[in-house]
Amino acid sequence: MRSAVLSRSALVGMLAVCVHGFGMQGLPGLMRSPGQLVGIRQTAPSARPVRSAALRQSATAAGEEATESKPKAIKYRIPKNENEMITDCADAIKRAQADGIARHKIRLMLPQFGVLSPTDESWVGGIMQLYGSCSPIVRTLLRKCSTNDLAPQMSEQRLDVSGVDGISLWTAQCQQARDDLYAFVQPSTETIDDLKKVCSSAGPRSVLIVNPQWRETKDGYDLAGEQPGLFGQIGNFLGGTANARKEVTELGFKDVYLLQEYTVNGDPCRILKSYPNPNWQAYLLAEDSEPMLLGEQPGRPTYQDIAKFLEEKGIPAKWARDMGMKGSGQ
């Protein structure tokens, strides 16, 4: 028994020596120098070990049995707290990974004073306060998504040279290089080049962008930025984010889990996009009751869309309810 343990220890030591040489300059890791990122393992995903004929036959039979069984229906929900949100997000990422999607766009609400809050102007500390809340959530999320290595080595690298833009890259380095995961925290339009480098090196490994700083909706600068030539360049220079969204799409990023909150007619409403649902869902956070599904649609719900959902449900504005008025849905 002791000889077997020693043999295994020696093997682990040999593997560690081999893996040690996988570091490569030019990619993200723990340290950053101007114009250079260091640390992602450049190795291609390792091949799956060869199994015996009996094991292959057993695995094939199990796979056929699973295929014949009815797939479990996915239940979408509005999370009540941070733990539920991380769990739901990780589940959506795993579903996307199972379908071959390795580029994940994530938007999360963040805990403030113990309550999930929208990432808006209510955060008096601005982008750095948001970063302080977002970064540990991303760390936990990566751990939960690491199914083949329950204890990956976690490292974070700040990408904001100024130190005040709240941008970083989390890396979950697993025992097998093919299982590594990467997540950008609050990337901005100025981090697109870093994002391209990581995606190029990651190959089929998962890369997340969490709470990117560019807008999902368009303003005048964005519309200008979509124009060709000099006019479009000026629009992007003045703050348009159309070019960043275009490049992210070209890199293959998909909407995997997006949760945001808006106040509509005085009521808190949340919109949810969770893979693989092709639709966005809109919910009303009613007082002292479960979130109410107002409706869903293929495109991202706007303020006007949610107001229409409320009207169709017969729910009057909050100020009207406070005056004792009741709608047809109450």
C-alpha positions in Angstrom: 0.0 0.0 0.0 2.8 2.5 0.9 4.6 1.7 -2.4 1.4 2.5 -4.3 1.1 5.9 -2.5 4.7 6.7 -3.2 4.3 5.8 -6.8 1.3 8.0 -7.2 3.1 10.9 -5.5 6.0 10.5 -7.8 3.7 10.6 -10.8 2.0 13.7 -9.6 5.4 15.3 -9.2 6.4 14.4 -12.7 3.1 15.9 -14.1 3.7 19.1 -12.1 7.1 19.5 -13.7 5.6 19.0 -17.1 2.8 21.5 -16.6 5.2 24.1 -15.2 6.5 24.7 -18.7 3.1 25.6 -20.1 3.3 29.3 -19.2 3.5 31.7 -22.2 4.2 35.4 -22.4 1.8 37.6 -24.3 -1.3 36.4 -22.4 -3.0 37.2 -19.1 -1.9 36.0 -15.7 -0.9 37.4 -12.4 1.3 40.3 -13.5 1.0 42.9 -16.2 3.6 45.1 -17.7 2.9 47.8 -20.2 1.7 46.3 -23.5 2.2 42.7 -22.3 0.0 40.1 -20.7 1.4 37.0 -19.0 0.2 33.6 -18.0 -2.5 31.7 -20.0 -1.4 28.2 -20.8 -1.1 28.0 -24.5 -1.5 24.2 -24.7 -4.2 22.6 -26.8 -6.9 20.8 -24.8 -5.6 17.4 -23.7 -6.9 14.2 -25.4 -9.3 12.1 -23.4 -7.6 9.0 -22.1 -8.2 5.7 -24.1 -10.7 3.5 -22.3 -11.0 -0.3 -22.5 -13.6 -1.9 -24.8 -15.8 -2.8 -21.8 -15.8 0.7 -20.5 -16.5 2.2 -23.9 -19.4 -0.2 -24.4 -20.8 0.7 -20.9 -20.5 4.4 -21.6 -22.2 4.0 -25.0 -25.1 2.1 -23.4 -25.4 4.8 -20.7 -25.4 7.5 -23.3 -28.1 5.8 -25.3 -30.2 5.4 -22.2 -29.8 9.0 -21.3 -30.8 10.0 -24.9 -33.9 8.0 -24.8 -35.0 9.5 -21.4 -37.0 12.7 -21.6 -34.9 15.8 -21.1 -35.6 17.7 -17.9 -37.5 20.9 -18.4 -35.6 24.1 -17.5 -37.3 26.3 -15.0 -36.3 30.0 -15.3 -36.7 32.2 -12.3 -35.8 35.6 -10.9 -33.1 34.9 -8.1 -34.0 36.1 -4.7 -30.4 36.4 -3.5 -26.7 36.3 -4.5 -26.4 32.5 -4.1 -29.4 31.8 -6.3 -28.1 34.2 -9.0 -24.7 32.6 -9.1 -26.2 29.1 -9.3 -28.6 30.1 -12.1 -25.9 31.8 -14.0 -23.5 28.8 -13.7 -26.3 26.5 -14.8 -26.9 28.6 -17.9 -23.1 28.6 -18.7 -23.0 24.8 -18.4 -25.9 24.4 -20.7 -24.2 26.7 -23.2 -20.9 24.7 -22.9 -22.8 21.5 -23.5 -24.0 23.0 -26.8 -20.5 24.0 -27.8 -20.7 27.6 -26.9 -17.5 28.9 -25.3 -17.9 32.7 -25.3 -20.3 33.9 -22.7 -21.7 37.3 -22.1 -23.0 37.8 -18.6 -24.8 40.7 -16.9 -25.4 40.4 -13.2 -27.1 42.4 -10.5 -24.7 43.0 -7.6 -25.2 42.8 -3.8 -25.4 46.2 -2.0 -26.2 46.3 1.7 -27.1 42.6 1.4 -29.6 43.0 -1.4 -29.2 42.4 -5.2 -29.2 45.9 -6.7 -29.1 47.2 -10.3 -25.7 48.6 -11.4 -26.8 52.2 -11.7 -26.1 55.6 -10.2 -27.2 54.4 -6.8 -23.7 53.2 -6.2 -22.1 56.3 -4.8 -18.6 54.8 -5.1 -19.0 54.5 -8.9 -17.2 51.9 -11.0 -14.8 51.0 -8.2 -17.5 50.2 -5.8 -19.2 48.1 -8.5 -15.8 46.3 -9.0 -15.5 45.6 -5.3 -18.8 43.8 -5.4 -18.5 42.1 -8.8 -15.0 40.6 -8.6 -15.6 38.2 -5.7 -18.9 37.0 -7.4 -17.0 36.3 -10.6 -14.4 34.3 -8.6 -17.2 32.2 -7.1 -18.9 31.8 -10.5 -15.8 30.4 -12.1 -15.3 27.9 -9.3 -18.9 26.7 -9.7 -18.4 26.4 -13.5 -15.3 24.3 -13.1 -16.9 20.9 -13.1 -13.8 18.8 -13.9 -11.7 20.3 -11.2 -13.4 21.2 -8.0 -10.4 23.2 -6.7 -8.9 25.1 -9.5 -6.1 27.6 -8.8 -7.7 31.0 -8.9 -5.8 34.2 -9.9 -6.9 37.7 -10.7 -5.0 40.3 -12.8 -6.0 44.0 -12.9 -6.2 45.3 -16.4 -6.9 48.9 -15.7 -3.5 50.7 -15.9 -4.9 53.7 -14.1 -6.1 51.5 -11.2 -9.4 53.3 -11.1 -11.4 51.8 -13.9 -12.4 48.6 -12.1 -11.3 46.0 -14.8 -9.7 42.7 -14.2 -9.3 39.1 -15.5 -10.0 36.1 -13.4 -8.3 32.8 -14.4 -9.3 29.4 -13.1 -6.3 27.1 -13.8 -7.3 23.5 -13.6 -5.3 20.3 -13.4 -6.0 19.8 -17.1 -5.3 22.8 -19.3 -8.3 22.0 -21.4 -10.5 22.8 -18.4 -9.2 26.3 -17.7 -11.7 29.1 -17.6 -11.3 32.9 -18.0 -13.6 35.8 -17.0 -13.2 39.5 -17.7 -14.7 41.7 -14.9 -16.3 44.9 -16.2 -14.3 45.1 -19.5 -14.4 48.4 -21.3 -14.0 49.3 -25.0 -10.3 49.9 -24.2 -9.9 46.2 -23.2 -11.0 44.8 -26.5 -7.5 44.0 -27.6 -6.9 42.1 -24.4 -10.1 40.2 -25.0 -9.0 39.3 -28.5 -5.7 37.9 -27.2 -7.4 35.7 -24.6 -10.0 34.4 -27.0 -7.3 33.6 -29.5 -5.3 31.6 -27.0 -8.2 30.0 -25.1 -9.5 28.1 -28.2 -12.4 25.9 -27.1 -12.0 26.9 -23.4 -14.7 29.2 -21.9 -14.2 32.9 -21.8 -16.7 35.1 -20.0 -17.3 38.9 -20.1 -19.1 39.9 -16.9 -20.9 43.3 -16.7 -19.2 45.0 -19.6 -19.1 48.7 -19.3 -20.5 49.4 -22.8 -24.2 49.9 -23.2 -26.6 47.3 -24.6 -28.9 50.0 -25.9 -27.9 52.6 -28.5 -27.6 56.4 -28.2 -26.8 59.0 -30.8 -23.0 58.3 -30.7 -23.7 54.6 -31.2 -25.8 55.2 -34.2 -23.1 57.5 -35.6 -20.4 54.8 -34.8 -22.3 52.3 -37.0 -21.8 54.5 -40.0 -18.9 53.8 -42.4 -15.8 55.9 -42.8 -14.8 59.0 -40.8 -18.3 59.7 -39.5 -18.3 56.3 -37.8 -14.8 56.8 -36.4 -15.8 60.1 -34.8 -18.9 58.6 -33.3 -16.9 55.8 -31.6 -14.3 58.3 -30.5 -16.9 60.5 -28.8 -18.2 57.6 -26.8 -20.1 55.3 -29.1 -19.9 51.6 -28.3 -21.2 50.2 -31.6 -17.7 49.1 -32.7 -17.1 47.3 -29.4 -20.4 45.4 -29.6 -19.6 44.4 -33.2 -16.2 43.1 -32.3 -17.5 41.1 -29.3 -20.1 39.5 -31.6 -17.5 38.6 -34.2 -15.5 36.9 -31.4 -18.5 34.6 -30.9 -19.9 35.9 -27.6 -23.5 34.9 -26.9 -26.0 36.2 -24.4 -25.9 33.4 -21.8 -27.2 35.0 -18.6 -28.3 38.6 -18.3 -30.3 39.9 -15.3 -31.1 43.6 -15.0 -33.6 45.7 -13.1 -35.5 48.9 -14.1 -38.2 50.9 -12.4 -41.3 51.1 -14.5 -44.4 53.1 -13.4 -42.9 53.1 -9.9 -42.5 49.4 -9.7 -39.2 47.4 -9.7 -39.2 45.1 -12.8 -36.4 42.7 -13.9 -35.6 41.4 -17.3 -33.9 38.0 -17.7 -32.2 36.2 -20.6 -31.0 32.7 -19.7 -29.6 30.2 -22.1 -31.2 28.4 -24.0 -34.4 30.4 -23.8 -34.5 32.4 -27.1 -36.7 35.0 -25.5 -36.3 37.7 -22.9 -38.6 37.5 -19.9 -39.9 40.5 -17.9 -41.0 40.1 -14.3 -42.7 42.4 -11.8 -41.3 42.3 -8.2 -44.5 42.5 -6.4 -44.4 43.3 -2.7 -44.6 40.3 -0.3 -45.1 37.8 -3.1 -43.2 35.9 -5.7 -41.9 37.7 -8.8 -44.7 37.8 -11.5 -43.9 36.9 -15.1 -45.3 39.7 -17.1 -44.4 38.3 -20.5 -41.5 37.4 -22.8 -40.4 38.4 -26.3 -37.5 37.7 -28.7 -35.9 41.1 -28.3 -34.6 42.9 -25.2 -37.6 44.5 -23.5 -37.5 48.3 -23.4 -39.2 50.5 -20.8 -42.1 50.8 -23.1 -42.3 47.1 -23.6 -42.5 46.5 -19.9 -45.1 49.2 -19.4 -47.2 47.5 -22.1 -46.9 44.2 -20.3 -48.1 45.8 -17.1 -51.0 47.4 -18.9 -52.0 44.1 -20.5 -51.9 42.4 -17.1 -54.2 45.2 -15.8 -51.7 46.5 -13.3 -51.9 50.2 -12.7 -49.0 52.5 -11.9 -47.8 52.4 -8.3 -48.9 55.9 -7.6 -52.4 54.9 -8.7 -52.4 51.9 -6.4 -51.2 54.0 -3.5 -54.3 56.1 -4.0 -56.5 53.1 -3.8 -57.1 52.5 -7.5 -57.1 48.9 -8.6 -56.6 47.5 -12.1 -58.4 44.7 -13.9 -55.6 42.3 -12.9 -56.1 42.9 -9.1 
